[in-house]
Amino acid sequence: MTNDPVALITGASRGLGLALARALAERGWRVVVDGRDATRLAAAAASANTVPSTPSVPEKPSVPDKAAAPEMASDDAGLRQRHAVPGRVIPIAGDVTDAAHRRALVDAAARLGRLDLVVANASELGPSPLPTLAGAPLDAVRAVYETNVIAPLALVQLVLPPLRASGGTLLTISSDAAVEAYPRWGVYGPSKAALDHLAAILAVEEPAVGVYAVDPGDMRTEMHQRAFPDEDISDRPPPEEVVPAILRLIATRPASGRYRAADLAVDAAVGRGPDLAADLAAGLAVDRPADLLTARAVR
């Protein structure tokens, strides 16, 4: 049992999942993570089980009409010394498409006594190079949908009771390929569109839970490199640069919906003030609820 906030993140042995797990651990969360490669996941968890030696100043989130959300902390620029905190990040190796593995993830969170955040981050790109729809192997298409749609739904069915109890948050990681018709993205893109719509319906059905589909934009990850095997993607930002926007979303709890990380970033030059929750709720969820028409072409 723990009084610390608890998160469950799938696909956290690398990329955005690992970066987010590390950031939450630094802010005092307990984080259950998974990945298919047990060795890589163990190494990732060990690296995430270190935190800055100087504590951060807690930043109280504004949570309209909700119970108080778990505390988030401000960014720790310039801190270099770190120390180990064993057990803050808990690795559970396995494939999210496996029912027994999903149950093991939820059981691990249950042993901590609460669940405040679930991030459905694990994704399958499909064949590389990306095929046209005319040549897409149907077995590969089924595998993509199994990982990107069926497995998140199956996990949601298991985690809804503790998320309802905590008034917690569910994030599904989306892509602009879900809303833009890019050539050769006909396997991955529609699977993310399906996940987006699943999240939208869940938000209506489960008003006690904050449900967000988040498009992180282009990132310098292994998956992105597989999508563009012949390109130099070194100009894309690392996942760590996207994490602050996601932390802000978790802390402020705007209206459930689909958000782009680029829109969640605080930009004083365009007038986003300190009341970020109200700003996001008014500026994104109301004035621009579609976000489907204005999604940035970031592949």
C-alpha positions as a printed Julia matrix, in Angstrom:
299×3 Matrix{Float64}:
   0.0     0.0     0.0
   1.17    3.52   -0.75
  -0.05    7.07   -0.3
   1.87    8.08   -3.43
  -0.08    8.5    -6.68
   0.15    5.41   -8.89
   0.4     5.22  -12.69
   0.36    2.32  -15.14
   2.14    2.92  -18.46
   2.28    0.38  -21.28
   5.18    0.36  -23.72
   7.6     2.0   -21.31
  10.91    0.31  -22.04
  11.86    3.15  -24.4
  10.62    6.3   -26.1
   7.74    8.34  -24.76
   6.62    5.7   -22.27
  10.01    5.58  -20.58
  10.4     9.36  -20.6
   7.0     9.78  -18.96
   7.65    7.04  -16.4
  10.92    8.7   -15.42
   9.28   12.12  -15.1
   6.47   10.78  -12.91
   8.91    8.88  -10.69
  10.89   12.08  -10.2
   7.69   13.72   -9.02
   6.94   11.09   -6.39
   4.71    8.7    -8.3
   4.82    4.92   -8.22
   4.77    3.68  -11.81
   3.97    0.19  -13.12
   5.51   -0.22  -16.57
   5.6    -2.91  -19.2
   7.48   -3.89  -22.34
   8.01   -7.03  -24.4
  11.79   -7.17  -24.0
  12.38   -8.17  -20.36
  16.07   -7.27  -20.35
  15.5    -3.87  -21.9
  12.56   -3.17  -19.61
  14.58   -4.03  -16.49
  17.35   -1.67  -17.59
  14.83    1.06  -18.34
  13.17    0.67  -14.94
  16.55    0.77  -13.2
  17.38    4.02  -14.97
  13.99    5.46  -14.06
  14.42    4.43  -10.42
  16.78    7.35   -9.86
  15.52   10.78   -8.89
  17.1    14.22   -8.42
  18.79   14.58   -5.03
  17.29   18.06   -4.54
  13.51   17.92   -4.11
  11.29   19.92   -6.4
   8.78   22.52   -5.24
   5.33   20.9    -5.56
   2.91   22.59   -7.88
  -0.72   22.14   -6.87
  -2.9    21.32   -9.87
  -6.2    23.07  -10.46
  -8.94   20.46  -10.78
 -12.37   21.96  -11.41
 -15.25   19.89  -10.03
 -12.93   16.99   -9.21
 -11.33   15.59   -6.11
  -7.81   16.89   -5.61
  -5.48   15.36   -8.19
  -2.07   13.91   -7.24
   0.58   16.59   -6.93
   2.81   17.37   -9.86
   6.14   19.12   -9.51
   7.82   21.78  -11.55
  10.62   21.01  -13.97
  14.03   20.56  -12.37
  16.31   22.4   -14.73
  19.97   22.21  -13.9
  19.81   19.36  -11.37
  22.49   16.79  -12.04
  22.94   14.74   -8.89
  20.57   11.78   -8.63
  20.03    8.95   -6.21
  18.36    5.56   -6.46
  14.83    5.01   -5.16
  14.27    1.24   -5.57
  10.74    0.16   -6.31
   9.36    3.47   -7.51
   9.18    2.13  -11.08
   7.93   -1.48  -11.21
   8.65   -3.43  -14.42
   6.28   -6.19  -15.54
   7.6    -7.74  -18.75
   5.14   -9.05  -21.29
   2.97   -8.34  -24.33
  -0.04   -6.11  -23.78
  -2.04   -8.27  -26.19
  -1.8   -11.15  -23.69
  -4.72  -11.32  -21.23
  -2.65  -12.84  -18.43
  -0.08  -10.06  -18.79
  -2.73   -7.36  -18.63
  -4.07   -8.93  -15.45
  -0.54   -8.97  -14.0
  -0.21   -5.24  -14.68
  -3.47   -4.42  -12.93
  -2.62   -6.73  -10.03
   0.72   -4.94   -9.59
  -1.09   -1.63   -9.34
  -3.68   -3.13   -6.97
  -0.92   -4.18   -4.58
   0.0    -0.51   -4.31
  -3.53    0.21   -3.15
  -4.66    2.74   -5.75
  -4.54    3.71   -9.41
  -4.59    7.35  -10.52
  -3.34    7.28  -14.1
  -3.27    4.79  -16.98
  -1.36    5.57  -20.18
  -2.09    3.31  -23.15
   1.18    3.98  -24.93
   2.19    0.58  -26.35
   1.81    0.65  -30.13
   2.55   -1.48  -33.16
   3.57    0.31  -36.36
   3.22   -2.6   -38.76
   5.56   -3.48  -41.64
   8.58   -1.32  -42.39
   8.86    0.2   -44.94
   5.2     1.16  -44.66
   3.1    -0.62  -47.32
   0.28    0.74  -49.44
  -3.17   -0.54  -48.57
  -3.14   -2.56  -51.79
  -0.13   -4.5   -50.55
  -0.69   -4.52  -46.79
  -0.34   -8.05  -45.36
  -3.59   -8.78  -43.57
  -1.89  -10.69  -40.77
   0.17   -7.57  -40.04
  -2.97   -5.43  -40.13
  -4.63   -7.71  -37.57
  -1.55   -7.53  -35.34
  -1.59   -3.71  -35.45
  -5.26   -3.56  -34.47
  -4.75   -6.15  -31.75
  -2.04   -4.0   -30.13
  -3.38   -0.52  -30.88
  -7.13   -1.02  -30.36
  -8.15   -4.34  -28.81
  -5.46   -4.46  -26.12
  -6.1    -0.89  -24.87
  -9.83   -1.61  -24.67
  -9.2    -4.85  -22.78
  -6.9    -3.01  -20.37
  -9.47   -0.23  -19.9
 -12.08   -2.79  -18.91
  -9.77   -3.95  -16.11
  -8.67   -0.53  -14.85
 -11.99    1.31  -14.88
 -13.03    0.29  -11.34
  -9.91    1.75   -9.65
  -9.92    4.79  -11.96
 -13.55    5.48  -11.07
 -12.69    5.18   -7.39
  -9.82    7.65   -7.64
 -11.43   10.01  -10.16
  -8.36    9.16  -12.19
  -7.05    9.81  -15.68
  -6.76    7.68  -18.8
  -4.46    8.76  -21.63
  -4.37    7.08  -25.02
  -1.43    8.03  -27.2
  -2.61    9.07  -30.64
  -0.99   10.34  -33.83
  -1.84   12.87  -36.47
  -1.9     9.86  -38.8
  -5.26    9.21  -37.12
  -6.74   12.34  -38.71
  -4.65   12.91  -41.86
  -4.68   10.71  -44.98
  -0.95   10.15  -45.45
   0.07    7.72  -48.2
   1.31    4.39  -46.79
  -0.1     5.08  -43.33
  -3.25    3.05  -44.0
  -2.4     0.33  -41.48
  -1.25    2.35  -38.47
  -3.32    5.52  -38.98
  -6.81    3.95  -38.95
  -5.9     1.93  -35.86
  -5.13    5.19  -34.04
  -8.34    6.74  -35.37
 -10.23    3.82  -33.86
  -8.41    4.33  -30.55
  -9.27    8.05  -30.63
 -12.95    7.27  -31.09
 -12.85    4.66  -28.38
 -11.46    7.31  -26.01
 -14.11    9.83  -27.09
 -16.95    7.4   -26.38
 -15.38    6.31  -23.09
 -15.23    9.96  -22.0
 -19.01   10.22  -22.46
 -19.68    6.91  -20.75
 -17.32    7.5   -17.81
 -17.7    11.13  -16.66
 -15.87   10.42  -13.38
 -12.67    9.64  -15.3
 -10.61   12.15  -17.28
 -10.14   10.56  -20.71
  -7.66   12.08  -23.16
  -6.34   11.11  -26.58
  -2.97   12.85  -26.91
  -1.12   13.41  -30.18
   2.53   13.88  -29.16
   3.69   14.96  -32.61
   6.89   13.86  -34.28
   9.48   12.4   -31.94
  12.95   10.95  -32.37
  12.07    7.35  -31.5
  12.82    3.88  -32.83
   9.26    3.54  -34.09
   9.49    6.81  -36.0
  12.78    5.68  -37.54
  11.12    2.42  -38.63
   8.41    4.47  -40.31
  11.07    6.4   -42.23
  13.93    3.9   -42.57
  15.76    5.9   -45.23
  15.48    9.3   -43.53
  17.6    11.11  -41.0
  15.18   11.89  -38.17
  17.71   13.62  -35.93
  15.83   16.9   -36.38
  12.78   15.5   -34.54
  12.53   16.33  -30.84
  13.27   13.6   -28.29
  10.31   12.28  -26.26
  11.56   14.12  -23.19
  10.57   17.4   -24.85
   6.95   16.23  -25.15
   6.63   15.05  -21.55
   6.1    18.51  -19.95
   2.95   19.03  -22.04
   1.58   15.66  -20.93
   2.41   16.39  -17.3
   0.53   19.65  -17.66
  -2.51   17.82  -18.98
  -2.43   15.37  -16.07
  -2.08   18.19  -13.55
  -4.7    20.56  -14.93
  -7.42   18.09  -15.94
  -9.18   20.07  -18.72
 -12.35   18.69  -20.29
 -11.94   15.18  -21.67
 -11.08   15.17  -25.35
  -8.35   14.96  -27.97
  -5.34   17.23  -27.53
  -2.07   17.87  -29.33
   1.03   18.18  -27.2
   1.97   21.26  -29.22
  -1.23   22.97  -28.07
  -0.73   21.96  -24.45
   2.64   23.68  -24.18
   2.53   26.96  -22.29
   3.29   29.85  -24.62
   3.22   33.23  -22.92
   3.58   34.93  -26.28
   0.06   33.86  -27.26
  -1.48   34.73  -23.93
  -1.67   31.47  -22.05
  -1.73   32.55  -18.42
  -1.31   30.83  -15.07
  -4.88   29.44  -15.02
  -3.93   26.79  -17.56
  -6.82   24.47  -16.73
  -9.39   27.14  -17.56
  -7.4    28.24  -20.6
  -7.19   24.71  -22.0
 -10.81   23.93  -21.24
 -11.99   27.12  -22.94
  -9.48   27.32  -25.77
  -9.2    23.7   -26.81
 -12.15   21.69  -25.57
 -14.79   24.29  -26.45
 -13.54   26.55  -29.22
 -11.64   23.85  -31.08
 -13.18   20.54  -30.03
 -12.6    18.89  -33.37
  -8.85   19.3   -33.45
  -9.33   16.88  -36.34
  -9.53   19.75  -38.8
  -6.47   21.58  -37.52
  -4.09   18.72  -36.73
  -0.56   19.68  -37.65
   1.0    17.56  -40.4
   3.8    16.01  -38.39
   3.56   12.5   -39.77
